[in-house]
């Protein structure tokens, strides 16, 4: 019988082998499919014991080691990661690795590289809020690129489907390599890279790379910069990429400087004209949009000419929302089809509460995607 080992949130301070071993007493590693260890803290010796257990877990699918180094010295993290990642390197059963919320910085990423290059079975990589910076981000992206190239050399397709790498200050310094890695894999279905300080040149490289992934369903690039001083290269690259993503259902481009002085972004025109027929959720907070963009969206949604599947639209913190006639049209048209418009008004709070109680179709779709990949 398969087992899920879930020790999340216990606040355990696991320094030594003797601290860790009681957790796995009487557990047959061959039966374990998932391990969740977040919210505890591992020292070097405890990580060695964990690694030895992982080596015997030949049916492991999910390795969730988010937030396992709180309070640890920077010198403790690399050897602990070596023990963990070395044990996972040859696991053909592994689907997901989560190392989020661990303060690696650029100094502690090297132990992850052999796993990323040599294990070409895993499908989901979560590295959120690790403080990678451009240097650490480049190391990870290069490893993913090397993995894709190795698969191609062997005549095998990539298995990578999901990359989550937000809040890491990746910036332009690593964006070119990320774009190359995305293009080389060509298999991605979900990419989340919010809050990375990537500016226009980098965001262009990301778009060009993602354009090679025809199966993309979910993109979150919130809080990066698409536009600089009137230069439209970033927006143009993303507009060109939109046509490659027939399965796109979720797009978050909030806080991305899509407009400087209220001009309609070219990619918004494409979306309104039906570039992505399956789009369900569109998030455009704080992008300097104004009435012209609202009118374009209202017409597309009201007539069903280009956004016929859109159910959730977020325009909060854009310009002139309170008094714009097109906002009322947008809200009415979305409610008519069972969807909702978010503009930050009190009128939307009730609808938001309802959404919290009942998951949206996109929440369900994301869950089903991860479930499909894991099982």
Phi, psi and omega in degrees: 000130183289154182231146170248117177266114185234105180246020185300139169074016181277346181068030182283137175256099186258094183269315188245172175301321180295331177289324186275322190302327177299335179292331185249010178299130178068015176259124176277111183300335180292345180263355188273128177250336180221140172231127178237119188235004186298151179083013171234173181230129186252132170269181186296313182293320178296322178294325176297317178295320176298317179300320179295323177292318181296325180301332181266355182272078189280357177243017183294130178250321184237121175246099184256098181240040174288141174055062180238008182234021179301129178082001181273149175291151180298335179285341180278332190292312181303311180294328177294318178294325177301315180299317183288309186288328177296323180290334182267347190304323185257012183280100179285344179279343189291130178254319188227134170236125179239115176239027182295160173060030171244128188279071179294311194066183180286349187276344190239016185272339186304323180296343180278337190301311181303321177299311184297324182281318191266331177271106182249026175260327185294152186241339185233124178238122180242112177228068183260132174062057178247001180063036186297318186069175180300322182292309179295322177298323178294322179297314180295314182297319179297320178297318178294323176295316178298322178297314180297318180294324178295319178297317179298319180299328179272359180074028182244144177285156176288146175261354185292127183239326187229129173234124175240113184213063180262168175054047183233006180051046182294321175056184182293335185299335179245353189296324180298317178293322176299316178301317179296319180295316178302313181297319183294323179286308176065012188241004190287141177245337183215126178226123178235114181223052181285157170057055180241003178063027178279128182260190196301314181299319179290320181292332175293317178297320178298315180300315181296325178288315181294334179299339179275003182248089187291345184265009182302132178243332191220122178228129175230106177241027183307142174063047164232174191243118182265342190225135178221117173050044176081357178283123187261012185301317180296312179298320180296318179297317179289325177296318178294324182289330183308321185291346181273349189251077182293336183261007184297123179244336185227127179222116178247107176238034176293148176057038185246009181052061178281341180216147180260316184228036175091358178296147181287121178297140182300325181289334176291322175298318179296317178299316180295334179270004173096031181293334184226093191291344182255006185298125183252320184232130180229117182247119187227036180301144166052057180236019179062025177285153177220201191303325182298319178290321179297321179296317179300313181294319180299317180296317182294320183282320181294320182272342183071019186287329184221342182235049188291340180257358183293129181240339182224122181230127181242116180241015185304144175068023167265183191272139169063033184291323190296321188250007185277128183296331184286338177294318178297320178296316178300311182299315181296317182295321179290318179295327180298327179263008179088013180259193180210152174249130177252120178231005179088002181279159177298332181298336184270349187298321180296317179295322180294322178297321180296321180294324178296326182284325183236116184303142177288169178298326179290321175303315180295319181295320178296316179298316181294324178297311180295322178296319179298319182290323183283325187229000000 
